[in-house]
Every structure is written in C-alpha cells, then in structure tokens.
Amino acid sequence: MSKSDLEIRPIYHFTRRRIEAHISISFVAYSIYKELERLLYLYNAPFSVKKAREIIHNIYQIEVTLPDSGVKQKVLLQMDEEQQFLVNIIQNEISKSFG
C-alpha cells in the first residue's frame, strides 16, 4: 500500500473535535481498505483493491416507487462478472457475520 492509495494529504483542523473526527474517519477508511484486501486474498480475486474500488464505483442502483401502493423499492442494475463477484463476496461475509 502506498501513500497514494490512501490519498493522504495534510489536513489542518483547529479544534479538538474536528481532529478527533478526522482521525476516526481515517481509521475506519483504513480498516475497510484492509478488510477488502483480506477478502480479495481469501476469495482468490484476480484483481487488486484499487481495481475493486473502480469496479464497485460502477455498480448502480435505482429506486422505484410502485404506482399502486406507493412502496419504494431499490433495485441493483445488471452487473458484469467482476461486479457480481464482489457483491457475492460481501453478501457471503455479511451472512456469516449476521446469520
């Protein structure tokens, strides 16, 4: 992992609250990055974390309101093989964690 992967740059916060928030957000982002890296390795993914980010970025979802009932439904648009592979990894891990 390089500095550019995390897009690190100096951040100038002047209050304790903002500094703590920035550190917390940075830590969570790094944790998500490392977990994705671990899952890609575990599932023998043929691409890097950087490529996975690009693939995930192009997954689209629409929200449809049913005319009769007014119920809103979210629908994922058709995905290619790489996108489906990543979604399956995430769904498998969620089902393992939360039953």
DSSP file (Angstrom, degrees, kcal/mol; ACC not computed):
  #  RESIDUE AA STRUCTURE BP1 BP2  ACC     N-H-->O    O-->H-N    N-H-->O    O-->H-N    TCO  KAPPA ALPHA  PHI   PSI    X-CA   Y-CA   Z-CA
    1    1 A M              0   0    0      0, 0.0     2,-0.2     0, 0.0     3,-0.0   0.000 360.0 360.0 360.0 136.0    0.0    0.0    0.0
    2    2 A S    >>  -     0   0    0      1,-0.1     4,-1.0     0, 0.0     3,-0.7  -0.675 360.0-102.3-114.3 170.7    1.3    3.4   -0.9
    3    3 A K  H 3>>S+     0   0    0      1,-0.2     5,-1.6    -2,-0.2     4,-0.7   0.854 120.7  57.4 -58.6 -36.4    0.5    6.9    0.2
    4    4 A S  H 345S+     0   0    0      1,-0.2    -1,-0.2     2,-0.2     3,-0.2   0.791  96.0  63.8 -69.5 -26.4   -1.4    7.5   -3.0
    5    5 A D  H <45S+     0   0    0     -3,-0.7    -1,-0.2     1,-0.2    -2,-0.2   0.878 111.6  36.5 -62.9 -36.3   -3.7    4.5   -2.2
    6    6 A L  H  <5S-     0   0    0     -4,-1.0    -1,-0.2    -3,-0.4    -2,-0.2   0.519 104.9-131.6 -92.2  -6.2   -5.0    6.3    0.8
    7    7 A E  T  <5 -     0   0    0     -4,-0.7     2,-0.2    -3,-0.2    -3,-0.2   0.937  36.8-171.5  53.6  51.5   -4.9    9.7   -0.8
    8    8 A I      < +     0   0    0     -5,-1.6    -1,-0.2     3,-0.0    -2,-0.0  -0.530  16.3 153.4 -77.5 137.3   -3.0   11.2    2.2
    9    9 A R        -     0   0    0     -2,-0.2     2,-0.1     0, 0.0     0, 0.0  -0.968  51.7 -78.2-154.1 160.1   -2.5   14.9    2.4
   10   10 A P        -     0   0    0      0, 0.0     2,-0.5     0, 0.0     0, 0.0  -0.393  43.1-163.4 -63.9 135.5   -2.1   17.4    5.2
   11   11 A I        -     0   0    0     -2,-0.1     2,-0.8     2,-0.1    -3,-0.0  -0.984   5.8-153.4-120.9 131.1   -5.3   18.3    6.9
   12   12 A Y        +     0   0    0     -2,-0.5     2,-0.4     2,-0.0     7,-0.0  -0.862  21.6 167.4-111.8 101.1   -5.5   21.4    9.0
   13   13 A H        -     0   0    0     -2,-0.8    -2,-0.1     1,-0.1     3,-0.0  -0.885  18.3-166.3-109.4 143.7   -8.1   21.2   11.7
   14   14 A F        +     0   0    0     -2,-0.4     2,-0.4     5,-0.0    -1,-0.1   0.439  64.3  66.6-113.4  -1.0   -8.1   23.8   14.5
   15   15 A T  S  > S-     0   0    0      1,-0.1     4,-2.2     0, 0.0     5,-0.2  -0.926  77.0-127.8-121.4 150.4  -10.5   22.2   17.1
   16   16 A R  H  > S+     0   0    0     -2,-0.4     4,-2.7     1,-0.2     5,-0.2   0.895 109.9  56.0 -58.1 -41.8  -10.1   19.1   19.1
   17   17 A R  H  > S+     0   0    0      1,-0.2     4,-2.2     2,-0.2    -1,-0.2   0.909 109.0  45.6 -60.2 -44.0  -13.5   17.8   17.9
   18   18 A R  H  > S+     0   0    0      2,-0.2     4,-2.5     1,-0.2    -1,-0.2   0.884 112.0  51.5 -67.9 -38.7  -12.5   18.1   14.2
   19   19 A I  H  X S+     0   0    0     -4,-2.2     4,-2.4     2,-0.2    -2,-0.2   0.939 112.1  46.2 -62.6 -46.8   -9.1   16.5   14.8
   20   20 A E  H  X S+     0   0    0     -4,-2.7     4,-2.4     1,-0.2    -2,-0.2   0.893 112.8  50.3 -63.8 -40.3  -10.7   13.5   16.6
   21   21 A A  H  X S+     0   0    0     -4,-2.2     4,-2.6    -5,-0.2     5,-0.2   0.917 110.5  49.8 -63.7 -42.9  -13.4   13.2   13.9
   22   22 A H  H  X S+     0   0    0     -4,-2.5     4,-2.4     1,-0.2    -2,-0.2   0.921 111.7  47.7 -62.4 -44.7  -10.7   13.2   11.2
   23   23 A I  H  X S+     0   0    0     -4,-2.4     4,-2.3     2,-0.2    -1,-0.2   0.911 112.7  49.8 -63.2 -42.1   -8.7   10.5   12.9
   24   24 A S  H  X S+     0   0    0     -4,-2.4     4,-2.3     2,-0.2    -2,-0.2   0.931 112.5  45.8 -62.9 -46.8  -11.8    8.4   13.5
   25   25 A I  H  X S+     0   0    0     -4,-2.6     4,-2.5     1,-0.2    -1,-0.2   0.905 113.0  50.7 -63.7 -41.6  -12.9    8.6    9.8
   26   26 A S  H  X S+     0   0    0     -4,-2.4     4,-2.3    -5,-0.2    -1,-0.2   0.901 110.4  49.7 -62.9 -41.1   -9.4    7.9    8.6
   27   27 A F  H  X S+     0   0    0     -4,-2.3     4,-2.5     2,-0.2    -2,-0.2   0.916 111.3  48.2 -65.0 -43.7   -9.2    4.8   10.9
   28   28 A V  H  X S+     0   0    0     -4,-2.3     4,-2.4     2,-0.2    -2,-0.2   0.917 111.8  50.1 -63.6 -43.1  -12.5    3.5    9.6
   29   29 A A  H  X S+     0   0    0     -4,-2.5     4,-2.2     1,-0.2    -2,-0.2   0.912 112.0  47.7 -61.5 -42.8  -11.5    4.0    6.0
   30   30 A Y  H  X S+     0   0    0     -4,-2.3     4,-2.5     2,-0.2    -1,-0.2   0.895 110.8  51.8 -65.2 -40.3   -8.2    2.2    6.6
   31   31 A S  H  X S+     0   0    0     -4,-2.5     4,-2.3     2,-0.2    -2,-0.2   0.908 110.2  48.3 -62.9 -42.4  -10.0   -0.6    8.3
   32   32 A I  H  X S+     0   0    0     -4,-2.4     4,-2.5     2,-0.2    -1,-0.2   0.909 111.0  51.4 -63.8 -42.0  -12.4   -1.0    5.4
   33   33 A Y  H  X S+     0   0    0     -4,-2.2     4,-2.3     1,-0.2    -2,-0.2   0.936 111.9  45.8 -59.0 -48.6   -9.5   -1.0    3.0
   34   34 A K  H  X S+     0   0    0     -4,-2.5     4,-2.3     1,-0.2    -1,-0.2   0.864 112.0  51.5 -67.2 -35.9   -7.6   -3.7    4.9
   35   35 A E  H  X S+     0   0    0     -4,-2.3     4,-2.5     2,-0.2    -1,-0.2   0.909 110.4  48.5 -67.1 -41.5  -10.8   -5.8    5.2
   36   36 A L  H  X S+     0   0    0     -4,-2.5     4,-2.6     2,-0.2    -2,-0.2   0.916 110.8  51.5 -62.4 -42.3  -11.4   -5.6    1.5
   37   37 A E  H  X S+     0   0    0     -4,-2.3     4,-1.7     1,-0.2    -2,-0.2   0.906 110.9  48.4 -59.5 -42.8   -7.8   -6.5    0.9
   38   38 A R  H  X S+     0   0    0     -4,-2.3     4,-2.7     2,-0.2    -2,-0.2   0.914 112.2  48.1 -64.5 -44.1   -8.2   -9.6    3.2
   39   39 A L  H  X S+     0   0    0     -4,-2.5     4,-2.4     2,-0.2    -2,-0.2   0.893 109.0  52.7 -66.3 -40.2  -11.4  -10.7    1.5
   40   40 A L  H  <>S+     0   0    0     -4,-2.6     5,-3.0     1,-0.2    -1,-0.2   0.898 113.3  44.7 -62.1 -39.0   -9.9  -10.4   -2.0
   41   41 A Y  H ><5S+     0   0    0     -4,-1.7     3,-1.3    -5,-0.2    -2,-0.2   0.922 112.4  51.8 -68.2 -44.8   -7.0  -12.6   -0.9
   42   42 A L  H 3<5S+     0   0    0     -4,-2.7    -2,-0.2     1,-0.3    -1,-0.2   0.868 115.2  41.0 -60.6 -39.3   -9.3  -15.1    0.8
   43   43 A Y  T 3<5S-     0   0    0     -4,-2.4    -1,-0.3    -5,-0.1    -2,-0.2   0.241 111.1-119.3 -95.5  12.6  -11.5  -15.5   -2.3
   44   44 A N  T < 5 -     0   0    0     -3,-1.3    -3,-0.2     1,-0.2    -4,-0.1   0.890  40.6-168.2  52.2  46.3   -8.5  -15.5   -4.7
   45   45 A A      < -     0   0    0     -5,-3.0    -1,-0.2    -6,-0.2    -5,-0.0  -0.396  23.0-136.7 -65.9 139.8   -9.8  -12.4   -6.5
   46   46 A P  S    S+     0   0    0      0, 0.0     2,-0.3     0, 0.0    -1,-0.1   0.212  79.9  59.5 -84.3  17.8   -7.9  -11.8   -9.8
   47   47 A F  S    S-     0   0    0     -7,-0.1    -2,-0.1     1,-0.0     2,-0.1  -0.936  79.9-107.4-143.7 166.1   -7.6   -8.0   -9.1
   48   48 A S     >  -     0   0    0     -2,-0.3     4,-2.3     1,-0.1     5,-0.1  -0.245  37.1-102.8 -85.6 172.9   -6.2   -5.5   -6.6
   49   49 A V  H  > S+     0   0    0      2,-0.2     4,-2.4     1,-0.2     5,-0.2   0.891 123.4  54.9 -62.5 -39.9   -8.0   -3.4   -4.0
   50   50 A K  H  > S+     0   0    0      1,-0.2     4,-1.6     2,-0.2    -1,-0.2   0.926 110.1  45.1 -60.3 -44.8   -7.5   -0.4   -6.3
   51   51 A K  H  > S+     0   0    0      1,-0.2     4,-2.4     2,-0.2    -1,-0.2   0.885 110.2  55.3 -65.9 -38.8   -9.2   -2.3   -9.2
   52   52 A A  H  X S+     0   0    0     -4,-2.3     4,-2.9     1,-0.2     5,-0.2   0.892 105.0  53.2 -61.4 -39.5  -12.0   -3.4   -6.8
   53   53 A R  H  X S+     0   0    0     -4,-2.4     4,-2.0     1,-0.2    -1,-0.2   0.903 109.8  48.1 -61.3 -41.1  -12.7    0.2   -5.9
   54   54 A E  H  X S+     0   0    0     -4,-1.6     4,-0.7     2,-0.2    -2,-0.2   0.900 112.8  48.4 -65.6 -40.5  -13.1    1.0   -9.6
   55   55 A I  H >< S+     0   0    0     -4,-2.4     3,-1.0     1,-0.2    -2,-0.2   0.934 112.6  47.3 -65.1 -46.6  -15.4   -1.9  -10.1
   56   56 A I  H >< S+     0   0    0     -4,-2.9     3,-1.9     1,-0.3    -1,-0.2   0.863 103.0  64.0 -63.5 -36.3  -17.5   -1.1   -7.1
   57   57 A H  H 3< S+     0   0    0     -4,-2.0    -1,-0.3     1,-0.3    -2,-0.2   0.758 100.7  53.1 -59.8 -24.9  -17.7    2.6   -8.2
   58   58 A N  T << S+     0   0    0     -3,-1.0     2,-0.5    -4,-0.7    -1,-0.3   0.119  79.2 109.5-102.8  20.7  -19.6    1.5  -11.4
   59   59 A I    <   -     0   0    0     -3,-1.9     2,-0.3    20,-0.1    20,-0.1  -0.864  54.3-162.1 -93.8 127.1  -22.4   -0.5   -9.6
   60   60 A Y        -     0   0    0     -2,-0.5    17,-2.8    18,-0.2     2,-0.4  -0.845  13.2-171.5-117.1 149.0  -25.6    1.3  -10.0
   61   61 A Q  E     -A   76   0A   0     -2,-0.3     2,-0.3    15,-0.3    15,-0.2  -0.988   6.3-158.3-134.8 142.0  -28.9    1.1   -8.1
   62   62 A I  E     -A   75   0A   0     13,-2.8    13,-3.0    -2,-0.4     2,-0.5  -0.881  12.6-136.8-118.6 155.7  -32.3    2.8   -8.8
   63   63 A E  E     -A   74   0A   0     -2,-0.3     2,-0.4    11,-0.2    11,-0.2  -0.958  21.2-166.3-112.4 124.5  -35.2    3.4   -6.5
   64   64 A V  E     -A   73   0A   0      9,-3.5     9,-3.2    -2,-0.5     2,-0.6  -0.911  11.6-149.8-113.3 133.8  -38.6    2.7   -7.9
   65   65 A T  E     -A   72   0A   0     -2,-0.4     7,-0.2     7,-0.2     6,-0.1  -0.916  22.5-130.6-101.8 119.0  -41.9    3.8   -6.4
   66   66 A L     >  -     0   0    0      5,-3.1     4,-2.4    -2,-0.6     5,-0.2  -0.518  12.7-141.9 -70.2 129.2  -44.7    1.3   -7.2
   67   67 A P  T  4 S+     0   0    0      0, 0.0    -1,-0.1     0, 0.0    -2,-0.0   0.847  92.8  46.3 -65.8 -36.2  -47.6    3.3   -8.5
   68   68 A D  T  4 S+     0   0    0      1,-0.1    -2,-0.0     3,-0.1    -3,-0.0   0.931 129.0  19.7 -73.9 -45.0  -50.4    1.3   -6.8
   69   69 A S  T  4 S-     0   0    0      2,-0.1    -1,-0.1     0, 0.0     3,-0.1   0.646  90.6-130.1-102.2 -17.3  -49.0    1.1   -3.3
   70   70 A G     <  +     0   0    0     -4,-2.4     2,-0.2     1,-0.3    -2,-0.0   0.561  54.4 152.0  76.4   6.7  -46.5    3.9   -3.3
   71   71 A V        -     0   0    0     -5,-0.2    -5,-3.1    -6,-0.1     2,-0.4  -0.503  40.7-135.1 -72.7 136.6  -44.0    1.5   -1.8
   72   72 A K  E     -A   65   0A   0     -7,-0.2     2,-0.4    -2,-0.2    -7,-0.2  -0.797  22.8-173.7 -96.2 135.3  -40.3    2.3   -2.7
   73   73 A Q  E     -A   64   0A   0     -9,-3.2    -9,-3.5    -2,-0.4     2,-0.5  -0.984  16.6-141.8-128.8 138.5  -38.1   -0.5   -3.8
   74   74 A K  E     -A   63   0A   0     -2,-0.4     2,-0.4   -11,-0.2   -11,-0.2  -0.861  20.1-171.9-100.6 134.2  -34.3   -0.4   -4.5
   75   75 A V  E     -A   62   0A   0    -13,-3.0   -13,-2.8    -2,-0.5     2,-0.3  -0.989  18.8-136.7-129.6 126.5  -33.1   -2.4   -7.5
   76   76 A L  E     -A   61   0A   0     -2,-0.4   -15,-0.3   -15,-0.2     3,-0.1  -0.650  28.6-124.7 -76.8 134.6  -29.5   -3.1   -8.5
   77   77 A L        -     0   0    0    -17,-2.8   -17,-0.1    -2,-0.3    -1,-0.1  -0.362  46.6 -67.8 -74.7 162.2  -28.9   -2.7  -12.2
   78   78 A Q        -     0   0    0      1,-0.1     2,-0.3    -2,-0.1   -18,-0.2  -0.197  57.8-152.5 -55.0 135.4  -27.4   -5.6  -14.1
   79   79 A M        -     0   0    0     -3,-0.1    -1,-0.1   -20,-0.1     2,-0.1  -0.775   9.4-122.9-112.0 154.2  -23.8   -6.2  -13.2
   80   80 A D     >  -     0   0    0     -2,-0.3     4,-2.5     1,-0.1     5,-0.2  -0.270  44.3 -89.0 -81.9-179.7  -20.9   -7.7  -15.1
   81   81 A E  H  > S+     0   0    0      1,-0.2     4,-2.4     2,-0.2     5,-0.1   0.885 125.9  49.1 -61.9 -42.2  -19.0  -10.7  -13.8
   82   82 A E  H  > S+     0   0    0      2,-0.2     4,-2.1     1,-0.2    -1,-0.2   0.915 112.6  47.8 -65.7 -42.3  -16.4   -8.8  -11.7
   83   83 A Q  H  > S+     0   0    0      1,-0.2     4,-2.4     2,-0.2    -2,-0.2   0.924 112.6  48.7 -63.5 -43.9  -19.1   -6.7  -10.1
   84   84 A Q  H  X S+     0   0    0     -4,-2.5     4,-2.6     1,-0.2    -2,-0.2   0.884 108.1  55.5 -63.9 -38.5  -21.2   -9.8   -9.3
   85   85 A F  H  X S+     0   0    0     -4,-2.4     4,-2.0    -5,-0.2    -1,-0.2   0.928 110.3  45.0 -58.1 -47.7  -18.1  -11.5   -7.8
   86   86 A L  H  X S+     0   0    0     -4,-2.1     4,-2.2     2,-0.2    -2,-0.2   0.907 112.5  50.5 -65.6 -42.4  -17.5   -8.5   -5.4
   87   87 A V  H  X S+     0   0    0     -4,-2.4     4,-2.7     1,-0.2    -1,-0.2   0.909 109.8  51.4 -62.1 -41.5  -21.2   -8.4   -4.4
   88   88 A N  H  X S+     0   0    0     -4,-2.6     4,-2.7     2,-0.2    -1,-0.2   0.905 108.2  51.7 -62.4 -42.0  -21.2  -12.1   -3.7
   89   89 A I  H  X S+     0   0    0     -4,-2.0     4,-2.2     2,-0.2    -2,-0.2   0.946 113.0  44.9 -58.3 -48.7  -18.1  -11.8   -1.5
   90   90 A I  H  X S+     0   0    0     -4,-2.2     4,-2.3     1,-0.2    -2,-0.2   0.915 113.7  48.9 -64.9 -43.7  -19.7   -9.0    0.5
   91   91 A Q  H  X S+     0   0    0     -4,-2.7     4,-2.5     2,-0.2    -1,-0.2   0.897 110.5  51.7 -63.9 -40.0  -23.0  -10.9    0.8
   92   92 A N  H  X S+     0   0    0     -4,-2.7     4,-1.9     1,-0.2    -2,-0.2   0.924 111.6  46.7 -60.8 -44.5  -21.2  -14.1    1.9
   93   93 A E  H  X S+     0   0    0     -4,-2.2     4,-2.0     2,-0.2    -2,-0.2   0.869 111.7  50.6 -68.3 -36.8  -19.4  -12.2    4.6
   94   94 A I  H  X S+     0   0    0     -4,-2.3     4,-2.8     2,-0.2     5,-0.2   0.925 110.6  49.0 -65.8 -43.7  -22.5  -10.4    5.8
   95   95 A S  H  X S+     0   0    0     -4,-2.5     4,-1.3     1,-0.2    -2,-0.2   0.856 111.2  50.5 -66.5 -33.1  -24.4  -13.7    6.1
   96   96 A K  H  < S+     0   0    0     -4,-1.9    -1,-0.2    -5,-0.2    -2,-0.2   0.897 116.9  40.9 -66.2 -40.2  -21.5  -15.3    8.0
   97   97 A S  H  < S+     0   0    0     -4,-2.0    -2,-0.2     1,-0.2    -1,-0.2   0.864 129.7  24.6 -78.0 -37.5  -21.4  -12.4   10.4
   98   98 A F  H  <        0   0    0     -4,-2.8    -3,-0.2    -5,-0.2    -2,-0.2   0.326 360.0 360.0-117.0   6.9  -25.1  -11.8   10.9
   99   99 A G     <        0   0    0     -4,-1.3    -4,-0.2    -5,-0.2    -3,-0.1   0.462 360.0 360.0  70.5 360.0  -26.6  -15.2   10.1
